[in-house]
């Protein structure tokens, strides 16, 4: 049987799908990164060829993408190729597909609907081997008493609860409010619902803080955004804004942002007169040289790169390290899954949010942050807000 497969991006990360001429043969939910999703999908379709999906598969991809944004997506009409699925498992999968989005049934209830009372364990085993994750919504089948039960996808029970949260958030969203809110390239309503389900302790901070409202200052160019970031490094916002304004005032035609040729054509004395330190001047010149020489990609190319590739690329510039690149990803590109573990505000906010006496360390934050994938940026904003609210409380 000929089988093709492809990867595609969703609000919760990179998914994979495989198909035959008869329908979808498997759907792979996101692993830790794109490479691992690709590896996992290959293990499920040995001998498959990565290729362009035919129309019926493109329809399935659209339905999955919409569903994971918390929008209506017609997963029930997706054709599945169950030619290699045993009859009992087919009946389990057909029964699971009839459960409405956001609702749940127990393993025992599924068995009863199949006319097989007492087969709850067999139902659980069938769902654990489900190759059609999400399309066959095994996340809607739970253990007795409403306990989550198991889940074989990456992230386990956390992913299971997150998928249910996305569905329930979509059901509660007012009509006509679907799709990403504002300029974010992800849906904040879905992200917050996912975090609430994934981490009950973080949910308390979310409740006390209110709706997600991280500012997004979209970049007009890679150079302009990074030049501003260099100026702002290790300064208060007020001082940095003053220096940045003075630098731009040197060039009357910089209303749309600084340009590489302006920095390269100015003398050290001119730039230093605006308040730039020697290290920052050196960083700006190196940045300008790299952009002018085409070493750094254009903004559209940057948008197509994954987070780690962007970090490695930007970090090649003198004076721009991992933290600055991560801030670019979060506040300029609006990437949803960035976790700057070395940021003092994140470490402080983590300690406040989770009642830690000492400043939280990298390992502890990374471990907890695994629960927040693929919306760690949103979690970070709430941690920063915890710090701001503590400051406001202490000054009252």
Buried (B, 14 or more C-beta within 10 A) or exposed (E): EEBBBBBBBBBBBBBBBBBBEEBBBBBBBBBEBBEBBBEBBBEBBEEBEBEEBEEBBBBBBEBBBBBBBBBEBEBEEBBBBBEEBEEBBBBBBBBBBEBEBBEBBBBBBBBBBBEBEEBBEBBBBBBEEBBBBBBBBBBBBBBEEEEBBBBBBBBEBBBBBBBBBBBBBBEEBEEEEBEBBEEBBBBBBBBBBBBBBBBEEBBEBBEEBEEBEBEEEEBEBBBBBBBBBBBBBEBEEEEBBBBBEBBBEBBEEBEEBBBBEBBEEBEEEBBBEBBBBEEBBBBBBBBBBBBBEEEBBEBEEBEEBEBEEBBEBBBEBBBBEBBBBBBBBBBBBBBBBBBBBEBEBBBBBBBBBBEBEEEBBEEBBEEBBEBBBBBBBBBBBBBBBBBEBEEEEEEE
